[in-house]
Amino acid sequence: MAQKPSIPKGTRDFNPAEVAKRNYIFDKIRTEFKKFGFQPIETPSFENSDTLMGKYGEEGDRLIFKILNSGDFLKKANSQAYETKDSLKITPSISEKALRYDLTVPFARYVVQHQNEIDFPFKRYQIQPVWRADRPQKGRFREFFQCDADVVGSKSKWQEVEFIQLYDAVFSALKLKEVSIKINNRKVLSGFAEVIGEKDKIIDFTIALDKLDKIGEEGVIQEMLTKGISENAIKRIQPIFNLKGNFTEKIAGIKEILRDSEIGKEGIKELEFVERAIAEIPLKTATLDLDVTLARGLNYYTGAIFEVSAPKNVKMGSIGGGGRYDDLTGIFGLKDMSGVGISFGLDRIYLVLEELNLFPEAVTHNTKALFINFGDQEALYALKAVNRLRAENIIAELFPDDTKMKKQMNYANKREIPFVILAGDKEIQAEEFTLKNMKSGEQQQVDFAELVKFLS
């Protein structure tokens, strides 16, 4: 007996209803992207390995899916690494390409490669799948879509303000309330590392700090100790673990800690600029919250850092994030090209909307009317009507087989098609149709004009 086929862990098939709901989210996001002046681009699903590796930190690099070279890939393998089973050293010799981990680094590559064709500042949006060799769990998949918007070529802090408004506009369009947009600044994090005397361990420090909500204060302290950060340094920074109050009160709290750090004070100034602007242009749905432990463990953020949390009554990780990356294109040879961008986590947003029952009922409705097939002559009459209905933007179809009416009716019920249309000899002679409401069971004779009116 043939083995039942399966799909890789962390990937999914989507049925028609699920695809309709996903497209609903895509459409809302895409509409707001366009309103804010972003232009669409697309990049390949896989990149050269050297484009991706080293851009996401040590943890990120481990999650990149590598693609084996075509043909006899072991022929050119590093023989010494092969003998010692050193996977890190053998990988570059057997894999030159990798699936993209996110859309931001490929976008930076795109900007550098096409810089002479681009008008700066360049506002782009991109909605495509990405892949991560992560451990699958609720809301975390190995293949998933990202919906990104970025601006490159401008250092203006008004861009950060606009991205917060963009988040708010999308979640308002999705009717998702009580969303928290968390903000921090990489310069503040650098200031923390500076005042505790651990500047050389900034990456280890921020990666550990970013896990506060997952592993708690004790877990963060333990990870910092294992990374070589001293107990005295941790004690000096410990007050930020439990920083309370509103935006202004939290700013006051970190001002005292960062009073001797110039870069830290610069980060505070940038945060205050954004907060003042949002106070003047209030958000409709979301709230803006300062989270000084937010680090998003990625090497390339240099200024503002964003992370969006779902409503508190939904157990879900972040549903969006981003930040400023002033030197990202520099890794590809294009210096002094400032950028800032955000991303929406489609799959997690889907789960949140599903849990809160926020998908409109009409989203999954597809075919409005099904014509019953009584035979070739009747099918031709029905198909002519189907074509005319489609011209009126009404979704209609003909059951393809001349089979028992009960089977055709059951098909309509299973697909939740609201109307069934019958056309036999009597209807053809009268140039009419019998329209049946599948919910109420009511039937009535209508001509084509009346049919259009009912189905519209």
Salt bridges, closest charged atoms under 4 A:
ASP27 OD1 - ARG30 NH1 3.51
GLU32 OE2 - LYS35 NZ 3.34
GLU47 OE2 - ARG109 NH2 2.84
GLU58 OE2 - ARG62 NH1 3.41
GLU59 OE2 - LYS211 NZ 3.27
GLU117 OE1 - HIS114 ND1 3.19
ASP134 OD2 - ARG140 NE 3.60
ASP150 OD1 - ARG124 NH1 2.45
GLU160 OE2 - ARG324 NE 2.62
GLU162 OE1 - LYS123 NZ 3.27
GLU198 OE1 - LYS201 NZ 3.88
ASP200 OD2 - LYS201 NZ 3.95
ASP213 OD1 - LYS214 NZ 3.82
GLU223 OE2 - LYS211 NZ 3.16
GLU256 OE2 - ARG259 NH1 2.80
GLU262 OE2 - LYS265 NZ 3.17
GLU266 OE2 - LYS187 NZ 2.88
GLU270 OE2 - LYS187 NZ 2.49
GLU272 OE2 - LYS255 NZ 2.97
ASP289 OD1 - LYS250 NZ 3.01
GLU307 OE1 - ARG296 NH1 3.20
ASP326 OD1 - ARG324 NH1 3.47
ASP336 OD1 - LYS155 NZ 2.88
ASP347 OD1 - ARG12 NH1 2.84
ASP347 OD1 - ARG22 NH1 2.82
GLU354 OE1 - LYS21 NZ 2.85
GLU355 OE1 - LYS138 NZ 3.83
GLU397 OE2 - ARG415 NH1 2.87
